[in-house]
Amino acid sequence: MNTHSSADFAHKTAPSIGVLLSNLGTPDSPKTSDVRKYLKEFLWDHRVVEVPRPIWWFILNAVILNTRPRKSAKAYKKVWTKNGSPLMSISMDQLRGIKAQFNSGDDSVDFSGEHFEDSSGKMPSIHFEFSMRYGNPSIESGLSALRDKGVNRILILPLYPQYSATTTASTFDEVTRVISKWRRIPELRFINHYHDDENYINALAARINIHWQEHGKAEHLLMSFHGIPQDYFDSGDPYHCECHKTARLLAEKLGLSDDRWTLSFQSRLGPKQWLKPYTDETLKAMPSKGIKNIQVVCPGFSADCLETIEEIAMENRDIFIESGGEVYEYIPCLNDSAEHLFALESLIRKHVQGWEDRAISQQQINMTKQRAKSLMQPWT
């Protein structure tokens, strides 16, 4: 076990802040072998599937990984771009956008503005990295990159607005697993949700309003969130409640009456009951209720991915049209929109408060280094 790095501690290194942005993950390619590798890591996580390990090991390896990768690979091929998977491409755009929000062209940012200046007039630096919980770039590689830059205070921002043990807590598990092997543990802050953050709600509303300005307003707005098993919610996971709060605040911001919008849950897996109502069943039933013109948005996804592009924009569109629907429009995720980047920037600035007052001058660094050297001199 490697617990030491030359970047762990050095008197010549100024204190600095690191921000690790993280999302769920994506296979390295749409090849079946890469999809199988990705799914194996994802579905083996005990936070994702809460089944006793011996039983689940058999089901996963003997059944699921022999059938699902081929099907999922076909779905990934539908959405894959020249820049890779949509989630990876958009995540890199988000990373570049966040750096630009902090007025920097690289990964090291000097805070600007009176809120981030200490009494000496110096600014602390901040470094950014991006990681995926499953696949590449890994959380371990992102944290290691920050450590190699001398970062000793790290803010973790999982890009899941609504908390769930299946996503947010799993990210926390992996972060702590990685740093448990380090000799010098950094100060750590963790954003575990922002489902009711005003700037996030404003960004969602802006995204929808822009779509309305370009395409008009549909009869009905469906807000589809990723589902979780019902028994996870029954055991205390707050995800269901946070999704409903996001939807309510968004509807209020948009001025929608209760009969003009619906919340649903998508992407269920396996035979057990998941959070209801299900998105596909909701869309299938809408035309018979007189709703034949609909727009769908996915507020819980910070970036478009397989679940939004292939499942919602393609597969569920077919379900709605085949059931008698006439007009179906998918409203893209926040992605790297200016409003989204502003919301994330504001969230980061809010959560690093108290860290920004520790900037020190180069003169102070040199003095500290000299004192350290003198302490190491042999007694005479």
JOMO-V230218 format. One record per residue. N is the residue number from 0. RES is the residue in one letter. D_LAST is the distance of its C-alpha to the last C-alpha in Angstrom with 1 decimal. Layout:
# JOMO-V230218
N:RES:D_LAST, N:RES:D_LAST
This chain:
# JOMO-V230218
0:M:38.4, 1:N:36.2, 2:T:34.1, 3:H:31.5, 4:S:32.0, 5:S:29.7, 6:A:31.4, 7:D:30.5, 8:F:27.5, 9:A:25.7, 10:H:24.1, 11:K:26.0, 12:T:29.3, 13:A:31.4, 14:P:33.3, 15:S:36.8, 16:I:40.0, 17:G:42.0, 18:V:45.7, 19:L:47.3, 20:L:51.1, 21:S:52.9, 22:N:56.5, 23:L:58.3, 24:G:58.5, 25:T:60.8, 26:P:61.5, 27:D:60.2, 28:S:63.9, 29:P:67.3, 30:K:67.7, 31:T:68.6, 32:S:65.6, 33:D:63.1, 34:V:65.0, 35:R:65.0, 36:K:61.2, 37:Y:60.8, 38:L:63.3, 39:K:61.7, 40:E:58.3, 41:F:60.0, 42:L:62.5, 43:W:60.1, 44:D:58.0, 45:H:58.8, 46:R:58.8, 47:V:61.7, 48:V:63.8, 49:E:63.5, 50:V:65.3, 51:P:64.0, 52:R:62.0, 53:P:64.1, 54:I:67.3, 55:W:65.9, 56:W:64.4, 57:F:67.8, 58:I:69.6, 59:L:67.0, 60:N:66.8, 61:A:70.4, 62:V:72.3, 63:I:70.5, 64:L:68.4, 65:N:71.5, 66:T:73.6, 67:R:71.8, 68:P:69.6, 69:R:72.7, 70:K:74.3, 71:S:71.1, 72:A:70.6, 73:K:74.1, 74:A:73.2, 75:Y:69.9, 76:K:71.9, 77:K:74.1, 78:V:71.3, 79:W:68.8, 80:T:68.3, 81:K:67.0, 82:N:63.7, 83:G:63.5, 84:S:64.3, 85:P:65.1, 86:L:62.4, 87:M:59.7, 88:S:61.2, 89:I:61.5, 90:S:58.1, 91:M:56.6, 92:D:58.8, 93:Q:57.5, 94:L:53.9, 95:R:54.6, 96:G:56.5, 97:I:53.8, 98:K:51.3, 99:A:53.9, 100:Q:54.4, 101:F:50.8, 102:N:51.4, 103:S:49.5, 104:G:50.6, 105:D:47.7, 106:D:45.9, 107:S:43.4, 108:V:44.9, 109:D:43.9, 110:F:45.7, 111:S:48.0, 112:G:49.7, 113:E:48.7, 114:H:48.4, 115:F:45.2, 116:E:43.3, 117:D:40.5, 118:S:39.7, 119:S:37.5, 120:G:40.4, 121:K:38.8, 122:M:40.5, 123:P:39.1, 124:S:40.2, 125:I:42.4, 126:H:43.1, 127:F:46.3, 128:E:47.3, 129:F:50.5, 130:S:51.1, 131:M:54.0, 132:R:54.0, 133:Y:55.9, 134:G:55.8, 135:N:53.9, 136:P:51.7, 137:S:50.2, 138:I:48.2, 139:E:45.3, 140:S:45.4, 141:G:45.6, 142:L:42.7, 143:S:40.5, 144:A:41.4, 145:L:40.2, 146:R:36.9, 147:D:36.4, 148:K:36.8, 149:G:34.0, 150:V:36.4, 151:N:35.2, 152:R:38.4, 153:I:41.6, 154:L:45.2, 155:I:47.7, 156:L:51.3, 157:P:53.9, 158:L:57.0, 159:Y:59.3, 160:P:60.7, 161:Q:62.1, 162:Y:59.8, 163:S:60.7, 164:A:58.8, 165:T:60.2, 166:T:58.4, 167:T:55.8, 168:A:54.5, 169:S:54.4, 170:T:52.2, 171:F:49.8, 172:D:49.8, 173:E:48.8, 174:V:46.1, 175:T:44.5, 176:R:45.0, 177:V:43.0, 178:I:40.1, 179:S:39.9, 180:K:38.3, 181:W:35.6, 182:R:32.1, 183:R:31.9, 184:I:35.2, 185:P:36.3, 186:E:38.1, 187:L:41.7, 188:R:45.0, 189:F:48.3, 190:I:51.7, 191:N:54.2, 192:H:57.4, 193:Y:59.0, 194:H:62.6, 195:D:63.7, 196:D:61.4, 197:E:63.6, 198:N:62.4, 199:Y:63.0, 200:I:66.5, 201:N:67.2, 202:A:66.1, 203:L:68.5, 204:A:71.3, 205:A:70.8, 206:R:70.9, 207:I:74.2, 208:N:75.7, 209:I:75.0, 210:H:76.9, 211:W:79.7, 212:Q:80.0, 213:E:80.4, 214:H:82.4, 215:G:84.0, 216:K:83.5, 217:A:84.7, 218:E:86.7, 219:H:83.8, 220:L:80.0, 221:L:78.4, 222:M:74.7, 223:S:73.5, 224:F:70.2, 225:H:68.7, 226:G:69.8, 227:I:68.1, 228:P:69.8, 229:Q:71.5, 230:D:69.8, 231:Y:66.4, 232:F:67.7, 233:D:69.3, 234:S:65.9, 235:G:64.3, 236:D:63.4, 237:P:64.0, 238:Y:64.8, 239:H:68.6, 240:C:68.3, 241:E:65.9, 242:C:68.2, 243:H:71.1, 244:K:69.2, 245:T:68.3, 246:A:71.9, 247:R:73.3, 248:L:71.0, 249:L:71.9, 250:A:75.6, 251:E:75.4, 252:K:73.6, 253:L:76.3, 254:G:79.1, 255:L:80.5, 256:S:82.8, 257:D:82.4, 258:D:85.2, 259:R:83.6, 260:W:80.5, 261:T:79.5, 262:L:76.3, 263:S:76.0, 264:F:73.6, 265:Q:73.4, 266:S:71.9, 267:R:72.6, 268:L:71.9, 269:G:73.7, 270:P:76.5, 271:K:74.9, 272:Q:75.6, 273:W:73.3, 274:L:73.3, 275:K:76.7, 276:P:78.6, 277:Y:78.0, 278:T:78.0, 279:D:80.4, 280:E:82.9, 281:T:82.7, 282:L:83.5, 283:K:86.3, 284:A:88.0, 285:M:87.7, 286:P:90.7, 287:S:93.0, 288:K:92.0, 289:G:92.9, 290:I:89.4, 291:K:89.8, 292:N:87.5, 293:I:83.9, 294:Q:80.4, 295:V:77.4, 296:V:73.7, 297:C:70.7, 298:P:68.3, 299:G:65.9, 300:F:64.9, 301:S:62.5, 302:A:63.5, 303:D:66.7, 304:C:66.5, 305:L:68.7, 306:E:69.8, 307:T:70.9, 308:I:72.3, 309:E:74.0, 310:E:74.7, 311:I:75.6, 312:A:76.7, 313:M:78.6, 314:E:79.4, 315:N:80.1, 316:R:82.1, 317:D:84.4, 318:I:84.8, 319:F:85.8, 320:I:88.2, 321:E:89.8, 322:S:90.4, 323:G:92.4, 324:G:89.7, 325:E:90.4, 326:V:87.3, 327:Y:83.7, 328:E:80.7, 329:Y:77.1, 330:I:74.7, 331:P:71.4, 332:C:68.0, 333:L:65.7, 334:N:63.7, 335:D:62.0, 336:S:64.4, 337:A:63.1, 338:E:63.8, 339:H:61.9, 340:L:58.8, 341:F:59.0, 342:A:59.1, 343:L:56.1, 344:E:54.1, 345:S:55.0, 346:L:54.0, 347:I:50.6, 348:R:49.9, 349:K:51.0, 350:H:48.7, 351:V:45.5, 352:Q:45.8, 353:G:42.7, 354:W:40.5, 355:E:41.3, 356:D:39.4, 357:R:35.9, 358:A:35.9, 359:I:32.8, 360:S:32.4, 361:Q:30.6, 362:Q:28.4, 363:Q:27.4, 364:I:26.7, 365:N:24.4, 366:M:22.5, 367:T:22.1, 368:K:21.0, 369:Q:18.2, 370:R:17.0, 371:A:17.1, 372:K:15.1, 373:S:12.2, 374:L:12.4, 375:M:12.1, 376:Q:8.8, 377:P:6.4, 378:W:3.8, 379:T:0.0
